[in-house]
Amino acid sequence: MNLLSVHGLAKTGREKPLFTDVTFGLNEGEKAALIGRNGTGKSTLLNTIAGILSPDEGTVVFSKEAGVSFLPQIPLYSRDDTIRQHVFKSKSPKLQTIREYEEACAELEKNGSPAAQKKFSLLNEKMDKGNLWNYESQIQSILTTLGLNGMDRKMGELSGGMIKKVALAQVLVEDTKILLLDEPTNHLDISTIYWLQNYLSETKRSVLMVTHDRYFLDAVCTSIYELARNKVKLYTGNYSAYIEKKQAEAQAEASTERKIESVLRFERDWLMRGPCARGTKAKARIQRDEALLSREKIQEEKGFTLHVENRRLGGKILELKNISKNFPKGFSPEKNAAPVLKNFSCCFNKGEKIGLFGGNGSGKSTLLNIIAGKLTADSGEIEKGENTAVAYYEQNPQFENETHTVLEYIQEAADTFKMSDGTVLSAPLFLEQFGFEGKIQHSPVSALSGGERKRLYLVRLLISSPNFLILDEPTNDFDIFTMNILEQFLVSFQGCLLAASHDRCFMDKICGSLFVLEDDGSVSSFAGTCSEYIECKMQKEAEKKAEEKNSGKKSAPGQSIPHSPQKKKKMTFSERKEFELLEQRIFALEDRKGVLEAELSSGIYERLQAAAQEYGTLTEELAASYARWEELAELEQ
C-alpha cells in the first residue's frame, strides 16, 4: 500500500536549483534513506515533504490514514516545556489521554486530595475504555530505553544530546505510520544508536530518513534514494547494495564513453575528408555525428582532498597525570557533584589513534576539553612536548562573525598557503583544493549548510599543520563522501589522534584502541575496535543474564548493550496502580483466551474466522502485558 506520493517536486537554493522533477513513493513498511553530498538539498527535500517548506513546483500527498511524524535535524522546542509536555505534544487523542493520565499520576503522588483521586479514577477508566494500557507500556519502554528520567525537567535545562533524545522519543511514541527523520543518530551515543537501529528495522512503520551512518543504513534500509545533479534516483537494497550498483554504473558509463570517443575519432577523420553531403545516408551520418559531439557528458562530481604539512613529533608528546573532574554527571536531576573523571593518567606514543567510548554525559567532551586546554581539571596535570601542536575540532564550532564570506574567513589565517609539495597557493585556489569553488567562496558563512560549515572549520584547523588532532564528533553533518575523504586523511595522518564519534564505521576504520569512560569516573583501556568492544559487551551481558536465569533471578529490562538502565529502588504510585491493573487484565485475557480456544476447536465454521482474528490480537496483547508485568515485578524485588 502506498502511503506517500511525491510528484514533480522542485526547489531552488541560494544560487541554483537544488532539485527538480522529484517523483517517488513510499510504501507501507518501506525503510528508505535519502543520501547525497552536503549542500545538495537533502534536508530541504525532507522539510518540503514534511510540509515545513513550500515547494516551487510539485505535490506531496500522504495517505489519509497514515499520519506523519517528523524529526528535524535541529529539534524545535519551548525552553519552558517539561520533557513530558514535549513528548506528548501530539494532537493524537490516544497520546493526549496518556499524557493526562501521566500528569494525574504525578499529581496524585504529590497531592492525595479527593479531587486528585477523582481525576485519576476518571482517567483510569478512560485508559480502560480506550484499551490504551498496551500502548502506554510501549511508550514507557521507549522512554526508559532512551534514558528519559525526570519527566518534569525543563527542556531549557537539557544538553544537546538529551534534547535530541527527547525529540526522537516524541516522534517514536506518536500513533503514526510514517517517520521522516533528519539525521536521527546525531548526538546520540553508540548504545542508543544500536537500539534505534533495531527498533526501526523491526517496526512496521514506514521510514524516510537522512543519515550518514553507514552501519545504520546497511542494517535498516530497504531502498536508497540518491540526490545528485538535482535529481533523485532509486537504488533498491541497503547501503552495501547501493555501493555495488554505483560502482557498476561508473564502469558502464566509462565503457560507454570510451566507445563513443572511439567512434568519434573515426568520424572526425571522415568529416575532415569533406564527404559529399548530398546523399541521404551522408546527411544522416553527419547528423548522428553532430548529436554525438553535442551530447551531454556525464560529469563526475569534483572531489577534494585533506592534507597538512608534516610536522615532526618530539620524543615527548602528551602526558596526563591523575586528571580528575567533578560535575553534576549525566542527566540526573540531582545537582550534587559526581566524578566525571577520576585519576586518569596516560602517555601518548607516536602514531597512536585512540577512540573515546561512553554514553551521553559520560565525560567524553569534558576530557577532550581538558586536554585541549579549554577546561581546567580539578586536580592533576598535563605535560605537553615542545614540538606537539594540538588542533581541537569542537563538536559545535563557533564562528565569530558569520557575515564574513568563506574567502574572508580563510584569509583571516593567511592570504597564501604553502602546500606539502612546496607549491604556494592563493587563498581562492587553496579553498578550491577543499571543494569550495566559484560563488560559494563569496557566500557568507551563515548561508552554508551544516556540513559545509564544519568542513570549512576543519580546513581552517588544518592550516596550522597540527601533529596532534583532537576530534569531538567530527562526522556530525558530514556527508558520506566527505567522511570517506576524512577517513583516508586520518588513516595516513602521521601524528597522534584522539577522537570521540557516534559513527561506528568511522571509529572502526580510524581507531585501533579505545579509552572507555566508566560510570564511576574511571577510564579503562580496550585494545580493539569499537565494534569489537560492543560485541564483547554484548557477550558479557548475555553471560550475565544466563547466570541470573540459572540462579533463578530475573534480569533487568532495558538495553542489552553496552550499558543497562539504572534500576529503580521502588515503584511509583502510578506504576503500582498499573501493576495491579495488569494482573487483573492478564487474568481476564487468559479467561478469554480459553473461550476462544474452545471456539477454534468446535469446528463451527461461522465462528472460526472471527475467533482466529481475535485470538491473534489477544495473544499479542497478552505477551506485551506479561512483558510489562515482569518489568514492574522487578521493581518489587
C-alpha positions as CSV (number, residue, x, y, z in Angstrom):
1,M,0.0,0.0,0.0
2,N,1.4,3.4,-1.0
3,L,1.5,5.9,2.0
4,L,3.4,8.8,0.4
5,S,3.4,10.1,-3.2
6,V,5.8,12.8,-4.3
7,H,5.3,14.2,-7.8
8,G,7.3,16.7,-9.8
9,L,8.8,18.4,-6.7
10,A,11.2,21.3,-7.3
11,K,13.1,23.8,-5.1
12,T,15.7,26.5,-5.8
13,G,18.5,27.1,-3.3
14,R,20.8,30.1,-2.7
15,E,22.4,30.1,-6.2
16,K,20.8,27.3,-8.3
17,P,18.1,24.7,-8.3
18,L,18.6,22.1,-5.5
19,F,16.3,19.5,-7.1
20,T,13.8,19.4,-10.0
21,D,11.1,16.9,-11.0
22,V,11.5,14.7,-8.0
23,T,9.0,11.9,-8.2
24,F,8.8,8.8,-6.0
25,G,6.6,6.9,-3.5
26,L,6.9,5.3,-0.1
27,N,5.1,2.0,0.5
28,E,3.9,0.6,3.8
29,G,6.7,-0.9,5.8
30,E,9.4,0.5,3.4
31,K,12.6,1.8,5.1
32,A,14.3,4.4,2.7
33,A,17.2,6.7,3.1
34,L,18.0,9.9,1.2
35,I,21.7,10.4,0.6
36,G,23.9,12.9,-1.2
37,R,26.6,15.4,-0.9
38,N,26.5,18.3,1.6
39,G,24.6,21.2,0.1
40,T,22.7,19.2,-2.5
41,G,19.4,19.8,-0.6
42,K,18.6,16.6,1.3
43,S,17.3,18.4,4.4
44,T,15.5,20.9,2.2
45,L,13.8,18.0,0.4
46,L,12.8,16.2,3.6
47,N,11.5,19.5,5.1
48,T,9.5,20.1,1.9
49,I,8.0,16.6,2.1
50,A,7.1,17.2,5.7
51,G,5.3,20.4,4.8
52,I,7.7,22.7,6.7
53,L,8.9,24.3,3.4
54,S,6.8,25.0,0.3
55,P,7.9,23.6,-3.0
56,D,8.4,25.8,-6.0
57,E,6.7,23.1,-8.1
58,G,5.1,19.7,-7.5
59,T,2.9,18.0,-4.9
60,V,3.3,15.8,-1.8
61,V,0.3,13.6,-0.9
62,F,0.1,11.4,2.2
63,S,-2.4,8.6,2.7
64,K,-5.3,9.9,4.9
65,E,-5.0,7.1,7.5
66,A,-1.1,7.2,7.6
67,G,-0.2,10.1,9.9
68,V,3.3,11.6,9.8
69,S,5.9,12.2,12.4
70,F,8.9,14.5,11.6
71,L,12.2,14.7,13.4
72,P,14.1,17.8,12.1
73,Q,17.9,18.0,12.1
74,I,17.7,20.7,14.8
75,P,14.7,20.0,17.1
76,L,12.4,22.9,17.8
77,Y,11.1,23.2,21.4
78,S,10.0,25.6,24.1
79,R,12.5,26.1,26.8
80,D,9.7,26.2,29.4
81,D,8.1,22.9,28.4
82,T,8.8,19.9,30.5
83,I,10.1,16.7,28.9
84,R,6.6,15.2,29.4
85,Q,4.9,18.1,27.8
86,H,7.2,18.0,24.8
87,V,7.0,14.2,24.3
88,F,3.2,14.2,24.4
89,K,2.6,17.4,22.3
90,S,0.9,15.4,19.6
91,K,-2.8,16.0,18.8
92,S,-3.4,12.3,18.8
93,P,-6.4,11.6,21.1
94,K,-4.6,8.5,22.4
95,L,-1.5,10.4,23.4
96,Q,-3.5,13.2,24.9
97,T,-5.3,10.7,27.2
98,I,-2.0,9.0,28.2
99,R,-0.4,12.4,28.9
100,E,-3.4,13.4,31.1
101,Y,-3.1,10.0,32.8
102,E,0.6,10.5,33.5
103,E,0.0,14.0,34.8
104,A,-2.8,12.7,37.1
105,C,-0.4,10.1,38.4
106,A,2.3,12.6,39.1
107,E,-0.3,15.0,40.8
108,L,-1.7,12.2,42.9
109,E,1.8,11.3,44.2
110,K,2.3,14.9,45.3
111,N,-1.2,15.6,46.5
112,G,-3.6,12.8,47.5
113,S,-6.6,15.1,47.7
114,P,-10.1,13.8,46.8
115,A,-10.0,16.0,43.7
116,A,-6.8,14.4,42.5
117,Q,-8.1,10.9,43.3
118,K,-11.3,11.6,41.4
119,K,-9.3,12.9,38.4
120,F,-7.1,9.8,38.4
121,S,-10.1,7.4,38.6
122,L,-11.8,9.1,35.6
123,L,-8.6,8.9,33.5
124,N,-8.0,5.3,34.6
125,E,-11.5,4.5,33.3
126,K,-10.7,6.3,30.1
127,M,-7.5,4.3,29.7
128,D,-9.5,1.1,30.1
129,K,-12.2,2.1,27.6
130,G,-9.6,3.1,25.0
131,N,-7.6,-0.1,25.6
132,L,-4.5,2.0,26.0
133,W,-2.5,0.1,28.6
134,N,-0.5,-1.8,26.0
135,Y,0.2,1.4,24.1
136,E,1.2,3.2,27.3
137,S,3.6,0.3,28.1
138,Q,5.3,0.6,24.8
139,I,5.7,4.3,25.3
140,Q,7.2,3.7,28.8
141,S,9.6,1.2,27.3
142,I,10.8,3.7,24.7
143,L,11.3,6.4,27.3
144,T,13.2,4.1,29.7
145,T,15.4,2.8,26.9
146,L,16.3,6.4,25.9
147,G,17.1,7.2,29.5
148,L,14.4,9.9,29.8
149,N,14.0,10.1,33.6
150,G,12.8,13.1,35.4
151,M,9.9,13.9,33.1
152,D,9.3,17.2,34.9
153,R,12.6,18.7,33.9
154,K,12.5,21.8,31.7
155,M,13.7,21.5,28.1
156,G,15.9,24.6,28.5
157,E,18.0,22.7,31.1
158,L,18.9,19.8,28.8
159,S,22.1,19.2,26.8
160,G,22.1,18.9,23.0
161,G,22.2,15.1,23.2
162,M,19.4,14.9,25.6
163,I,17.2,17.3,23.6
164,K,17.8,15.1,20.5
165,K,16.7,12.0,22.6
166,V,13.5,13.8,23.8
167,A,12.7,14.9,20.2
168,L,13.3,11.4,19.0
169,A,11.0,10.0,21.7
170,Q,8.3,12.4,20.6
171,V,8.2,11.0,17.0
172,L,8.6,7.4,18.1
173,V,5.7,7.4,20.5
174,E,3.2,9.1,18.1
175,D,0.5,7.0,16.6
176,T,1.6,7.4,13.0
177,K,2.6,5.1,10.1
178,I,5.3,7.3,8.6
179,L,8.5,8.5,10.2
180,L,10.5,11.3,8.5
181,L,13.9,11.5,10.2
182,D,16.6,14.1,9.6
183,E,19.9,12.9,11.0
184,P,18.3,10.8,13.8
185,T,21.7,9.5,15.0
186,N,23.4,12.9,15.5
187,H,24.2,13.5,19.2
188,L,23.2,10.0,20.2
189,D,25.7,7.7,21.9
190,I,26.6,4.4,20.2
191,S,24.4,2.3,22.5
192,T,21.3,4.3,21.8
193,I,22.1,4.2,18.0
194,Y,22.3,0.5,18.2
195,W,18.9,0.3,19.9
196,L,17.3,2.7,17.4
197,Q,18.7,0.7,14.5
198,N,17.0,-2.4,15.9
199,Y,13.8,-0.5,16.6
200,L,13.5,0.9,13.0
201,S,14.4,-2.5,11.5
202,E,11.6,-4.2,13.4
203,T,8.8,-1.6,13.3
204,K,6.0,-1.9,10.8
205,R,6.1,1.9,10.2
206,S,7.5,3.3,7.0
207,V,10.7,5.4,7.3
208,L,12.3,8.0,5.1
209,M,15.4,9.4,6.6
210,V,18.6,11.4,6.0
211,T,21.6,9.9,7.7
212,H,25.3,9.4,7.0
213,D,25.8,6.4,9.4
214,R,26.8,3.7,7.1
215,Y,26.3,0.8,9.5
216,F,22.8,2.2,10.3
217,L,22.0,2.5,6.5
218,D,23.1,-1.1,6.0
219,A,21.1,-2.5,8.9
220,V,17.8,-0.6,8.4
221,C,17.3,0.4,4.8
222,T,15.5,-1.5,2.1
223,S,16.0,1.3,-0.5
224,I,18.3,4.2,-1.1
225,Y,17.4,7.5,-2.9
226,E,20.4,9.4,-4.1
227,L,20.1,13.1,-4.6
228,A,22.7,14.2,-7.2
229,R,22.7,16.5,-10.2
230,N,19.4,18.0,-9.0
231,K,17.7,14.6,-9.5
232,V,16.6,11.7,-7.2
233,K,17.4,8.2,-8.3
234,L,16.3,5.0,-6.6
235,Y,18.6,2.1,-5.7
236,T,16.8,-1.0,-4.3
237,G,18.6,-2.6,-1.3
238,N,20.7,-1.4,1.6
239,Y,23.8,0.8,1.5
240,S,26.1,-2.1,0.5
241,A,23.9,-2.9,-2.4
242,Y,23.9,0.8,-3.4
243,I,27.7,0.9,-3.4
244,E,27.9,-2.1,-5.6
245,K,25.4,-0.7,-8.1
246,K,27.2,2.7,-8.2
247,Q,30.5,1.0,-9.0
248,A,28.8,-1.0,-11.8
249,E,27.2,2.2,-13.1
250,A,30.5,4.1,-13.1
251,Q,32.2,1.2,-15.0
252,A,29.4,1.1,-17.6
253,E,29.4,4.9,-18.1
254,A,33.2,4.9,-18.5
255,S,32.9,2.0,-21.0
256,T,30.2,3.8,-23.0
257,E,32.2,7.0,-23.1
258,R,35.3,5.1,-24.4
259,K,33.2,3.6,-27.2
260,I,31.7,6.9,-28.2
261,E,35.1,8.6,-28.2
262,S,36.5,5.7,-30.4
263,V,33.6,6.2,-32.9
264,L,34.1,9.9,-32.9
265,R,37.8,9.7,-33.7
266,F,37.0,7.7,-36.8
267,E,34.1,10.0,-37.7
268,R,36.3,13.1,-37.3
269,D,38.7,11.7,-39.9
270,W,35.8,11.0,-42.3
271,L,34.3,14.6,-41.8
272,M,37.8,16.1,-42.4
273,R,37.9,14.4,-45.8
274,G,34.8,16.5,-46.8
275,P,32.3,13.8,-47.8
276,C,29.6,14.7,-50.2
277,A,26.5,15.7,-48.1
278,R,24.1,15.5,-51.0
279,G,23.2,11.8,-50.3
280,T,20.6,10.9,-47.7
281,K,22.9,8.4,-46.0
282,A,25.7,11.0,-45.7
283,K,23.3,13.6,-44.2
284,A,22.0,11.2,-41.6
285,R,25.6,10.2,-40.7
286,I,26.6,13.8,-40.3
287,Q,23.5,14.5,-38.1
288,R,24.4,11.5,-35.9
289,D,28.0,12.7,-35.5
290,E,26.8,16.1,-34.6
291,A,24.4,14.6,-32.0
292,L,27.3,12.6,-30.5
293,L,29.5,15.7,-30.4
294,S,26.9,17.8,-28.7
295,R,25.8,15.1,-26.2
296,E,25.6,15.9,-22.5
297,K,28.6,14.1,-21.0
298,I,28.3,12.5,-17.5
299,Q,30.1,15.0,-15.3
300,E,31.9,13.4,-12.4
301,E,31.3,15.4,-9.2
302,K,34.6,17.1,-8.4
303,G,36.3,15.8,-5.3
304,F,38.7,17.4,-2.9
305,T,41.5,16.4,-0.6
306,L,42.5,17.0,3.0
307,H,46.2,17.4,3.7
308,V,48.6,19.1,6.0
309,E,52.3,19.8,6.1
310,N,54.1,17.1,8.1
311,R,55.3,18.4,11.4
312,R,57.7,16.3,13.4
313,L,56.7,15.0,16.8
314,G,59.3,15.1,19.6
315,G,60.2,12.3,22.0
316,K,57.7,13.6,24.5
317,I,54.2,14.1,23.0
318,L,51.5,14.5,25.7
319,E,51.1,13.0,29.2
320,L,48.2,13.2,31.6
321,K,48.8,12.6,35.2
322,N,45.9,11.8,37.6
323,I,43.4,14.1,35.9
324,S,40.1,14.4,37.9
325,K,37.0,16.5,37.3
326,N,33.7,16.6,39.1
327,F,30.4,17.7,37.6
328,P,26.7,17.0,38.1
329,K,27.1,13.9,36.0
330,G,24.9,12.8,33.1
331,F,21.2,13.9,33.1
332,S,20.3,13.2,36.7
333,P,18.2,16.0,38.2
334,E,20.3,15.9,41.3
335,K,22.8,18.7,41.4
336,N,25.4,17.0,43.6
337,A,28.9,16.9,42.1
338,A,30.0,13.5,40.9
339,P,33.3,12.4,39.4
340,V,33.2,12.6,35.6
341,L,36.9,11.8,35.5
342,K,38.8,10.2,38.3
343,N,42.6,10.0,38.5
344,F,43.1,9.4,34.8
345,S,46.7,9.0,33.6
346,C,48.0,8.2,30.2
347,C,51.0,8.8,28.0
348,F,50.6,9.2,24.2
349,N,53.0,7.5,21.8
350,K,53.9,8.4,18.2
351,G,51.2,7.5,15.7
352,E,48.6,6.4,18.3
353,K,45.0,6.8,17.2
354,I,42.6,6.3,20.1
355,G,38.8,6.5,20.2
356,L,36.7,7.6,23.2
357,F,33.7,5.4,24.1
358,G,31.0,6.2,26.5
359,G,27.3,7.2,26.7
360,N,26.0,10.8,26.6
361,G,27.0,12.6,29.7
362,S,29.9,10.1,30.5
363,G,32.5,12.9,30.1
364,K,34.0,12.5,26.6
365,S,33.8,16.2,25.7
366,T,35.0,17.1,29.2
367,L,38.1,15.0,28.8
368,L,38.8,16.4,25.3
369,N,38.3,20.0,26.5
370,I,40.7,19.4,29.4
371,I,43.4,18.0,27.1
372,A,42.8,20.9,24.6
373,G,43.1,23.5,27.4
374,K,39.5,24.7,27.1
375,L,38.6,23.4,30.6
376,T,40.7,23.2,33.8
377,A,40.8,19.9,35.7
378,D,40.1,19.9,39.4
379,S,43.3,18.1,40.0
380,G,46.2,16.5,38.1
381,E,48.5,17.9,35.4
382,I,49.1,17.8,31.7
383,E,52.6,17.9,30.2
384,K,52.9,18.6,26.5
385,G,56.0,18.1,24.4
386,E,57.8,21.2,22.9
387,N,57.0,20.1,19.3
388,T,53.5,19.0,20.0
389,A,51.0,21.2,18.0
390,V,47.4,20.5,19.1
391,A,44.3,21.2,16.9
392,Y,40.9,20.7,18.5
393,Y,37.8,20.1,16.4
394,E,35.0,21.1,18.7
395,Q,31.6,19.4,18.5
396,N,29.7,22.6,17.9
397,P,32.2,25.0,16.2
398,Q,31.5,28.7,16.7
399,F,32.3,31.3,14.0
400,E,33.0,34.8,15.5
401,N,31.5,36.6,12.5
402,E,29.1,34.6,10.3
403,T,28.6,37.6,8.0
404,H,32.2,37.0,6.7
405,T,32.4,35.2,3.4
406,V,34.1,31.8,3.1
407,L,37.1,33.6,1.5
408,E,37.3,36.2,4.2
409,Y,37.2,33.5,6.9
410,I,40.2,31.7,5.4
411,Q,42.1,35.0,4.7
412,E,42.0,35.7,8.4
413,A,44.5,33.0,8.7
414,A,46.7,33.9,5.7
415,D,46.5,35.2,2.1
416,T,48.8,32.5,0.7
417,F,49.4,28.9,1.7
418,K,52.4,26.6,1.3
419,M,51.3,23.1,0.4
420,S,53.1,19.8,1.4
421,D,54.7,19.6,-2.1
422,G,56.2,23.0,-1.7
423,T,53.8,24.9,-4.0
424,V,52.3,28.2,-2.8
425,L,48.6,28.8,-3.4
426,S,46.5,32.0,-3.1
427,A,43.5,31.8,-0.7
428,P,40.9,31.2,-3.5
429,L,43.0,28.4,-5.1
430,F,43.6,27.0,-1.7
431,L,39.9,26.8,-1.0
432,E,39.3,25.0,-4.3
433,Q,41.5,22.2,-3.1
434,F,39.0,21.6,-0.3
435,G,35.9,21.7,-2.5
436,F,34.9,25.4,-2.1
437,E,34.7,26.6,-5.7
438,G,33.2,29.6,-7.5
439,K,30.4,31.6,-6.0
440,I,30.4,29.8,-2.7
441,Q,33.7,31.5,-1.8
442,H,31.8,34.8,-1.7
443,S,28.8,33.4,0.2
444,P,28.5,34.3,3.9
445,V,29.3,31.6,6.4
446,S,25.7,31.8,7.7
447,A,24.5,30.6,4.2
448,L,26.4,27.4,4.3
449,S,24.8,24.0,5.1
450,G,25.8,22.3,8.3
451,G,28.2,20.0,6.6
452,E,29.8,22.8,4.6
453,R,30.3,24.9,7.7
454,K,32.0,22.1,9.5
455,R,34.2,21.3,6.5
456,L,35.3,24.9,6.4
457,Y,36.1,24.9,10.1
458,L,38.2,21.7,9.6
459,V,40.1,23.3,6.8
460,R,40.9,26.3,9.0
461,L,42.2,24.0,11.7
462,L,44.5,22.1,9.3
463,I,46.1,25.3,8.1
464,S,48.3,25.2,11.3
465,S,49.7,21.8,10.3
466,P,49.0,20.1,13.7
467,N,50.6,16.8,14.7
468,F,48.1,16.0,17.5
469,L,44.4,16.1,16.5
470,I,41.6,16.1,18.9
471,L,38.2,15.4,17.3
472,D,34.9,15.7,19.1
473,E,32.1,14.2,16.9
474,P,33.8,15.1,13.6
475,T,31.3,13.2,11.5
476,N,28.1,15.1,12.6
477,D,26.6,16.7,9.5
478,F,29.3,15.4,7.1
479,D,28.0,13.5,4.0
480,I,29.4,10.0,3.3
481,F,31.7,11.4,0.6
482,T,33.3,13.8,3.0
483,M,33.6,11.2,5.7
484,N,35.4,8.9,3.3
485,I,37.9,11.6,2.5
486,L,38.4,12.5,6.2
487,E,38.9,8.8,6.9
488,Q,41.6,8.5,4.2
489,F,43.3,11.5,5.6
490,L,43.3,10.3,9.2
491,V,44.5,6.8,8.2
492,S,47.6,8.3,6.6
493,F,48.0,11.0,9.3
494,Q,51.4,10.6,10.9
495,G,50.6,12.4,14.1
496,C,48.5,11.4,17.1
497,L,44.7,11.3,17.2
498,L,42.1,11.2,19.9
499,A,38.6,11.1,18.7
500,A,35.0,10.8,20.0
501,S,32.4,9.8,17.5
502,H,29.0,8.1,17.4
503,D,29.8,6.8,13.9
504,R,30.8,3.2,14.4
505,C,32.1,2.8,10.8
506,F,34.4,5.9,11.3
507,M,35.6,4.6,14.7
508,D,36.4,1.1,13.3
509,K,38.4,2.5,10.4
510,I,40.4,5.0,12.3
511,C,40.9,3.9,15.9
512,G,42.7,0.7,16.8
513,S,42.1,1.1,20.6
514,L,39.7,2.8,22.9
515,F,39.5,4.7,26.2
516,V,36.2,3.6,27.8
517,L,34.7,6.1,30.2
518,E,33.0,4.2,33.0
519,D,30.1,5.2,35.2
520,D,32.2,5.8,38.3
521,G,34.5,8.3,36.5
522,S,37.3,5.9,35.9
523,V,38.7,5.3,32.4
524,S,39.7,1.9,31.2
525,S,41.5,0.8,28.0
526,F,40.4,-1.6,25.3
527,A,42.7,-3.0,22.7
528,G,40.4,-3.3,19.7
529,T,37.9,-1.5,17.5
530,C,34.5,0.0,18.6
531,S,32.5,-2.9,17.1
532,E,34.8,-5.5,18.9
533,Y,34.1,-3.7,22.1
534,I,30.3,-3.7,21.6
535,E,30.4,-7.4,20.7
536,C,32.5,-8.1,23.8
537,K,30.0,-6.1,26.0
538,M,27.0,-7.9,24.4
539,Q,28.6,-11.3,25.1
540,K,29.2,-10.3,28.8
541,E,25.7,-9.1,29.1
542,A,24.4,-12.4,27.7
543,E,26.6,-14.4,30.0
544,K,25.4,-12.3,33.0
545,K,21.7,-12.8,32.1
546,A,22.3,-16.6,31.6
547,E,23.9,-16.7,35.1
548,E,20.9,-14.8,36.6
549,K,18.5,-17.1,34.9
550,N,20.3,-20.2,36.1
551,S,20.3,-18.8,39.7
552,G,16.6,-18.1,39.5
553,K,16.9,-14.3,39.3
554,K,15.2,-12.1,36.8
555,S,17.4,-9.9,34.6
556,A,16.7,-6.2,34.5
557,P,14.8,-4.9,31.5
558,G,16.2,-2.4,29.0
559,Q,19.1,-2.2,26.6
560,S,21.3,-5.2,26.1
561,I,24.4,-3.1,25.1
562,P,26.6,-1.7,26.3
563,H,25.0,-0.3,29.4
564,S,21.7,-1.0,31.0
565,P,19.3,1.5,32.6
566,Q,19.6,2.0,36.3
567,K,17.1,0.0,38.4
568,K,14.6,1.9,40.3
569,K,14.6,1.4,44.1
570,K,10.8,1.2,44.3
571,M,7.6,1.6,42.4
572,T,6.0,5.0,41.9
573,F,2.3,5.3,42.7
574,S,1.3,5.2,39.0
575,E,3.5,2.1,38.4
576,R,1.9,0.3,41.4
577,K,-1.5,1.1,40.2
578,E,-0.6,-0.1,36.7
579,F,0.9,-3.3,38.2
580,E,-2.4,-4.1,40.0
581,L,-4.4,-3.4,36.8
582,L,-2.1,-5.5,34.7
583,E,-2.7,-8.5,37.0
584,Q,-6.4,-8.1,36.6
585,R,-6.1,-7.6,32.8
586,I,-3.9,-10.7,32.4
587,F,-6.4,-12.9,34.3
588,A,-9.2,-11.5,32.0
589,L,-7.2,-12.1,28.9
590,E,-6.3,-15.7,30.0
591,D,-10.0,-16.4,30.5
592,R,-11.0,-15.0,27.1
593,K,-8.1,-17.0,25.5
594,G,-9.6,-20.2,26.9
595,V,-13.0,-19.3,25.5
596,L,-11.5,-18.6,22.0
597,E,-9.5,-21.9,22.0
598,A,-12.8,-23.7,22.7
599,E,-14.5,-21.9,19.7
600,L,-11.5,-22.7,17.5
601,S,-11.7,-26.4,18.3
602,S,-15.5,-26.5,18.0
603,G,-15.4,-26.9,14.2
604,I,-18.3,-24.5,13.7
605,Y,-17.3,-22.6,10.5
606,E,-19.2,-19.4,11.2
607,R,-17.2,-18.8,14.4
608,L,-13.7,-19.8,13.1
609,Q,-12.7,-16.7,11.2
610,A,-13.7,-14.1,13.8
611,A,-12.3,-16.2,16.6
612,A,-9.0,-16.7,14.8
613,Q,-8.6,-13.0,14.2
614,E,-9.4,-12.1,17.8
615,Y,-7.1,-14.9,19.1
616,G,-4.1,-13.5,17.2
617,T,-4.7,-9.9,18.6
618,L,-5.3,-11.2,22.1
619,T,-2.1,-13.3,22.1
620,E,0.0,-10.3,21.1
621,E,-1.6,-8.2,23.9
622,L,-1.1,-10.9,26.4
623,A,2.6,-11.2,25.5
624,A,3.0,-7.4,25.9
625,S,1.1,-7.4,29.2
626,Y,3.3,-10.2,30.6
627,A,6.5,-8.4,29.5
628,R,5.4,-5.2,31.2
629,W,4.3,-7.1,34.3
630,E,7.8,-8.6,34.5
631,E,9.4,-5.2,34.3
632,L,7.2,-3.9,37.1
633,A,7.7,-7.1,39.1
634,E,11.4,-6.4,39.0
635,L,10.9,-3.2,40.9
636,E,9.4,-5.0,43.8
637,Q,12.5,-7.1,44.4
